[in-house]
């Protein structure tokens, strides 16, 4: 592949003191004419190869002989490093494998190449053939970092070579930036991140209008929530000095086909309330608003991707704290729409705020489809581990669409059952429902949580994504960095783009 004009993708800070991963406007593609690949043109140059195609580059030794020496097979993420002359010094060429060239393989290859560029000023990458957007996503997501510091090291600058793939690079960048935003919001400490702060960031990153689209917003403060009788959000937030919020973001493109409502859990910190969490579990609870961050990030990327579906995002934001004003186990609350719930465990709070938002969407927004995203249950990690998200759905076609979008985006889902025989476990002797299983022998915490939410969907097509297992990463690996993953952004953008 000859070198042709390249795209520079710098990363700039988001917020004060936060290094945000890929962001900022892409530099334009400029035409300078094609030229043969020059190994010494950059300190670090990456060139693709596959099991049936050698890298197209001139090296001191024949590429085929080098690959045979290292027993390289061209598998996705495989890298062979070759020293080359670079002026008076020595540069390096990275021959990187792309496997079968699928989106999954190229995403993995992009991440592997970008990670090898850490510590360097710039990495010039000759783009592979195939779904370049996925390769771009992988490369940019793998370089994401988050630090709250006045001094941060400059990340590697990625230079993508291949003018013909500029549109694909731009699309991959939009998606990667959206994921980075979700990660930033989720990684921000709760000493900074209150429900009001989250609402401000949501408006900052979404509201606007352009050619054929606009995004508007409404935020309910505590007084508006009381007037609107959002009893679940108010009950969860009443123990905190930082009052709750409900955030509505409305994306309206011209000629929209259909209306989708996305609902995100926005618990900015979760102590468990009076049903207090153990300390080890509480350490990670700044990320309990990951679902809300996903919804905000998705709404902010729809226009750039040309999505033609009308989308409303609802983020139910509260801090679940304990104090003399906190809700108590055995309290009965009235959710939006009038249904009563006996609160048997204040640490099962996410479903209470989501129930308000779902009931509001059903009553007031008339959506064709509703999807909620939440770090809802620890039980889902026991069922599926850390590599698969869970989808519960009332509609088979919707479940199939989301699973397919997960395969295409690299965020895989596994469908979990909604077992009607478990519904009696949520019965209460004093209210319409209890918020956890009451005296049940089922022990199916994720399923009964989903069944609770289903009660507030008005029998509309609805899906619930439980991302408690996949919303956080304990290591830097592949496209993930330690901390928030932004899981759900790529999946939902893929699904909405297809609709």
ABEGO torsion letter per residue (X at the ends): XBBBBBBBBBBBBBEBGBBAEBBEBBBBBBBAEBBBBBAAABABBBBBBBAABBBBBBBABBAAAAAAAAGBAGBBGBBBBBBBBBEABBBBBBBBBAEAGBAAAAAAAAAAAAAAABGBABBBBBBBBEBAAAAAAAAAAAABBBBBBABBBBBBBBBBBGAAAAAAAAAAAAAAAAAAAAAAAAABBAAABBAAAAAAAAAAAABEBBBGBBBBBBBBBAAAAAAAGBAAAAAAAAABABBBBBBBBBBBBBGBBEBBBBBBBBBABBAGEABBBBAAAAAAAAAAAAAAAAAAAAAAAAAAAGBABBBBBBBBBBBBBBBAABBBBGBBBBBBGGBBBBBABAABAAAAAAAAAAAAAAAAAGBABBBBBBBABAAAAAAAEAABBBBBBABAAAAAAAAAAAAAAGBBBBBBBBBAAAAAAABBAABABBABBBGBAAGBAAAAAAAAAAAAAGGBBBBBBBAAAAABBABBBEABBBEBAGBGAAAAAAAAAAX
